[in-house]
């Protein structure tokens, strides 16, 4: 577990099933994520996610716990082959907790933890062009904008740019 000022990062648990489904079932959350994050988000979707993530090490997936409840998540998708020392970072937070600094605190702490606990030298985060809040979080956490891929994503029936942010281990 990683104890932060505003929350705790810990492994996902099967007891998170209800809070996961509750907070993930929000179009304002899912609109900023890959389509593999379903909407609407059901208890079955929570079961599917927990089957692969529950009790896994924090270097794979972490639940964001606030006042005893899972309110979001953060995790890594490792790259392979010649990119094996890198991974893609992704995260989400329940809408009612937006704007409180939790996202920035979580991304900063998780990134530091990953660089300390793994051999990863490079973390990448891909952000949809309209997601200004996530851009601000990454900038505050010293991720650098490496590129804008024009009309790289089709989400919510429209084309949008995708921004590539990266952070290197010091």
C-alpha positions as CSV (number, residue, x, y, z in Angstrom):
1,X,0.0,0.0,0.0
2,X,1.0,3.5,-0.7
3,X,-0.3,6.1,1.8
4,X,-0.8,9.5,0.4
5,X,-2.0,12.8,1.8
6,X,-5.5,12.5,0.4
7,X,-5.9,8.8,-0.4
8,X,-4.4,5.3,-0.4
9,X,-3.1,3.3,-3.4
10,X,-3.6,-0.4,-2.8
11,X,-4.4,-3.6,-4.7
12,X,-7.9,-4.0,-6.0
13,X,-10.2,-6.3,-4.0
14,X,-13.3,-8.2,-4.7
15,X,-15.0,-6.1,-2.1
16,X,-14.5,-3.1,-4.4
17,X,-17.0,-4.5,-6.8
18,X,-19.9,-2.2,-5.9
19,X,-18.0,1.0,-5.6
20,X,-16.1,0.2,-8.9
21,X,-19.4,-0.2,-10.8
22,X,-20.9,2.9,-9.2
23,X,-18.0,5.3,-9.9
24,X,-17.0,3.8,-13.3
25,X,-20.6,4.0,-14.6
26,X,-20.3,7.7,-15.5
27,X,-20.1,8.9,-19.1
28,X,-18.0,11.9,-18.1
29,X,-15.4,9.4,-16.9
30,X,-15.6,6.9,-19.7
31,X,-15.5,9.6,-22.5
32,X,-11.9,10.3,-21.6
33,X,-10.8,6.6,-21.7
34,X,-10.2,3.9,-24.2
35,X,-13.3,2.0,-25.4
36,X,-12.1,-1.1,-23.5
37,X,-13.4,0.9,-20.4
38,X,-17.1,0.2,-21.1
39,X,-20.1,2.5,-20.7
40,X,-22.5,1.9,-19.3
41,X,-20.3,0.1,-16.7
42,X,-22.1,-2.8,-15.0
43,X,-21.5,-5.2,-12.1
44,X,-20.5,-7.7,-14.8
45,X,-17.9,-5.3,-16.1
46,X,-16.6,-4.9,-12.6
47,X,-16.4,-8.7,-12.3
48,X,-14.5,-8.9,-15.5
49,X,-12.0,-6.2,-14.4
50,X,-11.5,-7.7,-10.9
51,X,-10.9,-11.1,-12.4
52,X,-7.7,-9.8,-14.0
53,X,-6.8,-7.1,-11.4
54,X,-7.8,-8.2,-7.9
55,X,-4.9,-8.9,-5.6
56,X,-2.3,-8.2,-8.3
57,X,0.8,-6.2,-7.3
58,X,0.7,-2.5,-7.4
59,X,3.1,-2.5,-10.3
60,X,0.2,-3.8,-12.4
61,X,-3.0,-2.2,-11.0
62,X,-3.8,0.0,-8.1
63,X,-7.1,1.1,-6.6
64,X,-7.4,4.6,-5.4
65,X,-9.1,4.4,-2.0
66,X,-10.7,7.5,-0.4
67,X,-12.4,7.2,3.0
68,X,-12.5,3.4,2.7
69,X,-14.0,3.3,-0.8
70,X,-12.4,2.6,-4.2
71,X,-12.9,5.8,-6.2
72,X,-10.7,5.2,-9.2
73,X,-7.7,3.3,-10.5
74,X,-4.3,3.6,-12.0
75,X,-2.2,1.0,-13.7
76,X,0.4,0.0,-16.3
77,X,0.3,-1.8,-19.6
78,X,3.9,-3.1,-20.1
79,X,5.5,-2.8,-23.5
80,X,7.5,-5.6,-25.0
81,X,10.3,-6.5,-27.3
82,X,12.6,-3.5,-28.0
83,X,10.3,-1.3,-25.8
84,X,10.4,-3.7,-22.8
85,X,11.7,-1.0,-20.5
86,X,8.6,1.1,-20.9
87,X,4.9,0.9,-20.1
88,X,1.7,2.9,-20.7
89,X,0.2,4.5,-17.7
90,X,-3.5,4.9,-17.5
91,X,-5.8,6.2,-14.7
92,X,-9.3,7.4,-13.9
93,X,-11.0,9.0,-11.0
94,X,-14.7,9.3,-9.9
95,X,-16.1,12.6,-11.1
96,X,-17.2,13.7,-7.7
97,X,-13.4,13.8,-6.7
98,X,-12.3,15.8,-9.7
99,X,-10.6,19.1,-9.0
100,X,-9.3,18.2,-5.5
101,X,-5.7,17.4,-6.5
102,X,-6.1,13.7,-6.0
103,X,-5.3,12.8,-9.6
104,X,-2.0,14.8,-9.5
105,X,-1.0,13.3,-6.1
106,X,-1.8,9.7,-7.3
107,X,0.0,10.0,-10.7
108,X,3.1,11.6,-9.0
109,X,3.3,9.0,-6.3
110,X,2.5,6.0,-8.5
111,X,5.1,7.1,-11.1
112,X,7.8,7.4,-8.4
113,X,6.8,4.0,-7.0
114,X,7.0,2.4,-10.4
115,X,10.5,3.8,-11.1
116,X,11.7,2.6,-7.7
117,X,10.2,-0.9,-7.9
118,X,10.7,-1.8,-11.5
119,X,13.2,-1.7,-14.3
120,X,11.0,0.7,-16.3
121,X,12.9,3.6,-17.7
122,X,10.0,5.3,-19.6
123,X,6.4,5.7,-18.8
124,X,4.0,6.9,-21.5
125,X,0.5,8.4,-21.1
126,X,-1.8,8.9,-24.1
127,X,-4.5,11.5,-23.7
128,X,-7.4,12.4,-25.9
129,X,-7.1,15.9,-27.3
130,X,-10.1,17.3,-25.4
131,X,-9.0,16.1,-22.0
132,X,-7.5,19.3,-20.6
133,X,-7.7,18.1,-17.0
134,X,-5.5,15.0,-17.7
135,X,-3.0,17.2,-19.6
136,X,-2.7,19.4,-16.5
137,X,-2.2,16.4,-14.2
138,X,0.6,15.0,-16.4
139,X,2.3,18.4,-16.7
140,X,2.2,18.9,-13.0
141,X,3.8,15.4,-12.6
142,X,6.6,16.4,-15.0
143,X,5.5,14.3,-18.0
144,X,6.6,16.0,-21.2
145,X,4.5,16.4,-24.3
146,X,6.3,14.5,-27.0
147,X,3.8,14.7,-29.7
148,X,0.3,15.4,-31.0
149,X,-1.1,12.7,-33.2
150,X,-3.8,14.4,-35.3
151,X,-7.1,12.7,-35.6
152,X,-5.6,9.5,-34.2
153,X,-8.7,8.4,-32.2
154,X,-12.3,7.9,-33.0
155,X,-14.3,8.3,-29.7
156,X,-17.9,9.4,-29.1
157,X,-18.6,9.4,-32.8
158,X,-15.9,12.0,-33.6
159,X,-12.2,12.1,-34.5
160,X,-9.9,13.6,-31.9
161,X,-6.2,14.2,-31.6
162,X,-4.2,12.0,-29.2
163,X,-1.4,13.6,-27.1
164,X,1.7,11.5,-26.2
165,X,3.2,12.4,-22.8
166,X,6.3,10.6,-21.4
167,X,8.4,10.6,-18.3
168,X,11.9,9.1,-18.0
169,X,13.4,7.7,-14.9
170,X,16.0,10.0,-13.5
